Amino acid sequence: MNTQPDNLGYFPHQPSFERKQMNYFDNRLSAYPKPMGIQYYTFSLNEASSHSMMILPDGSIDIMICCDQDRPSANVCGTVTSGKQGGFRQGNCDVFAIRFFPGYGRHVLRYPAHEFTDREIPLADVIRNSSILLEQIAAANNMPARIAIFESFYRQLIQGEDETPPWLKHVTEQIISSSGSRSMSDLSQHTGYSSRYIAKVFQEYVGMSPKLFSRIVRFQYVLDSLLRSNYEGVMEEMMELGYYDQNHFIKEFKEFSSFTPKKYMEQL
């Protein structure tokens, strides 16, 4: 997982987008200013590549906009809780996507995050007058212009408000900085809130329990190491990351990716 000091320091991987789609680009290292908790990325679809993607859990909520000038469309894609095959109904278009990092989508989308988990919902069902936004973004011909259009819309939508509780941001940062190894009892003691209350707020803002989110963060950490061909290093860290043994490690990785770690590396 990229740990550049930007937003939460959390840049989860979706290799089906990053490595298998044409012209993929994200602004994780860009100096272009952006709201806290948001990442932008873009790629090009064709008919062959639009139906064969493995979507991996990452704890984020994404707005995926197909920039077809004649028929622009967009879905809000909640995080998945296990690896699944996915795709786009439209091919042959540029996709502009907005990723809300864990805890940051609630105040924009106005619905509890758990209502999006494992679901794709048309943006028009979530945000009124989004058709104007889609037309403007589809008409723009580069990523900076699309970012500027979205951020103007974003500022008007939230009107300067950020309803994410500061303590929740801190807890997600603690989970991320520990690669998912912080225990619930530790987090409860650290914040002064009960485990039950933390879990309730996590469902509303992150879309899952803190325990599941911690497992996903740990998986993303492992995935990042594997993408850098560091399998042996991951195995050495396995116990420190909270895996009981090698079987536990392999079983959980397969749950989130549909492959064993070695098989995953072979099919990249």
N, C-alpha and C positions, 0 to 999 in steps of 0.2 A: 504494500500500500504506500503510495507516495506520501511523504511526510513533510512536504514543503509547508512553511509557516503561513498558510493562507486559510481563511475560514476556520474549519475545525481541524485542519491538518489531515483531513480524511478524503482521499480520492479513490473510491472503490473501482474495481475493474469489471468491465463487461467485454471480455475478449471477442465475442461475436461481433461487436460493433468496432472495437479498436483495431482488430487484426484482420477482419474478414470483409468489412465494408469499404467501398471505395472512398478515397478522399477524406478519411476520418481526421478530425481536428478538434481539440478541446482547448479551453483557455486557462487550464490550471496554472500554467506558468506565465500567463500574460500579465502585463502591468496595467491592462485596461481595468478601471475601477468597476466593481460590481457589488451588489448587496451582500451582506454577510449571509453565509449559508447557501449560496447559489453557485452552480457551475454551469457553463454553456458548452455544448458540443454539437458537431454537425458531421454528416456523412451523406454519401450519395447511394441511392438504391437503384438496382435494376431488377427486372423480373426474376432473374436467377437467384439473386441474393435476398429477395424480400420475404422468403418463406422458410428459411432454414437458419434460425438463430437459437442459441441456447441462452436463455435469460437466467442470470445468477442472482441469488439474494445479496442485497447490498444495504438495506435499511433506508433507502432514499425513495422519494416520489418524483417522477419525471413527467413533464409535459412534452409529448412528442408531436411535432408539427410537420406534416407533409406539405412542402411548399410548392404544390401544383397551382399555378396561377389561375387555372380554370376551375379547379375543385380543391381548394385548400381544406385540410382536415386536421384535427388534433384530438388526441386522447390523453387523459390523465392516467398514468400507469403507476399503480401502487407497487411497493416492493413485493417481491415474491418470497415465500418462506421456504421453498425448495426449488432446485433447478428444474426448469421446464422449457420445452420447445415453444418458440413463438415466432411471430412474423408480422408483416404489414399487409393490409388489404390492398394498398396501392403500391405499385412498383414504379420505377422510372421517375423518381423525384428526389430532390434534395430534402433531407430531414434536418430541421433545426430543433434542438432539444434543450430544455431547461431542467436541470437536476436540483431539486431541493434536498439538501443534506438533512440527516435525521433531526427531527424536531422543528424544522423551519418551514414546512409546507402548510401547517395548520392555519396560520393567520392569513395566508394568501387564498387558499382554497375554501376556507370557511366551513369545512366539515371535519369531523374527527378523522385522524389519519387511518384508523383501523377500518374505516368504511371503504378505503381504497386498496387495502392489503389483498394481494392475489387477484386484483381486478383491474380491468381497463374500462374507463368511463369517458364518453365523449366530453370534450371540454365545454361544449355548449350546455351540457346538463349541470355543470359545476359553476361556471362563470358567465353571467349574463353579458350580452353584447360582445362575446368573444369573436364573433364572425368578422367584426371590423378589424380586430387585432390580427386575425389570420390572413385577411386580405392584404393588410399592410406588410406583414412579414413575408408573405409569398411574393409580393411585388418587389421587395428589396433584393438586391443581387449580390450581397456579401454579408459575412458574419457580423462585422462591426455595426452595420446598418440595422441588422435584425436585432442585435443586442440593444441598441439604442431605442428602437421601437418598443421592445418588450419592457425595458426599464422605465420608459415614460408611462406605459400602461400600469406597470407594477407600482410606481409611486402614487399614481392616482387611486389605485385600488386599495392600498393599505393606508394611505394618508398619514404616513409617518409613524404608524403604529407597529409595534412588534410585540405580540402577545405571548411569545414564548417565555415561560418563567425562567429567570436567570439561573435558578438552582438546577433546572432541568438541563440547560446548556452546559452547566458545569459537570453534571453527572455524565452526560454523553461524552464530554471531553475526557473525563476520567476513564470511562470504558474504552474509548478509542486510544488514549495514550498508553493504556496498559495492554493493548492488543486483545481486549476482551477478557482479561483475567481477574478483574475486580469482582469480588463476591457481593451478593445482595446484602448480607449482614454488614459488610464493610461500607457499602454505599449508604445503607440506612444509618449507620453510626456517624458517617461522615456528614450527612445532610441534616440529621435530626428528624427525618421523616420515617414513618413506618414503611416496611417492605410493601405492604398492601397499597398504601397511598402512592408510593413511587410507581408501582405496577399500573395503577389506575391512570396516572398522568401519562405514563409511557404509551399506553394504549391510545390515548387521545392525540398525543403529539407525534409519536414515532410509529404507531400502528401495530405494536407488538409488545410482548413483555420484555423487561430489561434482560432477563435471562436469555431469551431467544436473540435479542439484539446483540448481546455479548458474544454469543456463539457465531453470529454472522460476521461481526467485526473480526473475530479470531479466524474464521474461514477466509475473509478477504486478506488478512495479513499473510496467511499461508499461501493463498493464491498469488499474491504479489511476489513472494519468495520463489514459488515454482516458476512463474513467468520469467524470473531472472535466472532460471536453471539452478536453483539452490536447494535441491531435494534433500541432500545430506544435511545441510544446515537446518532445515525445518525439522528433520528427524532428531537432531541434537537438541532442539528447543522444545520438543514435543511435551515433555513433562512440565516445563516452565509455563507453557501456554495453557495448561490445565487439562490436557488429555491424559486419561488413565494409563493407556498403553497404545501400542501400534494399531491394534484392532479398533479401538475407540476412534483414533485419528482417521483411519481409512473409512470407517463406517460413516462418520460425520461428513467427511469430505464428499463421499459418494452421495449422501443425502442432499447436499447443496449443489452438486455439480453433475450428478448422474454417472460419474466416472470415479474410478480409483485415482489417486494422485498420479501414478505412473502412466496409466491409460490416458489421463487428461493431457499430460505433457506430450504423449505420442500423437494425439490428434490435433494439436495446435498447428 
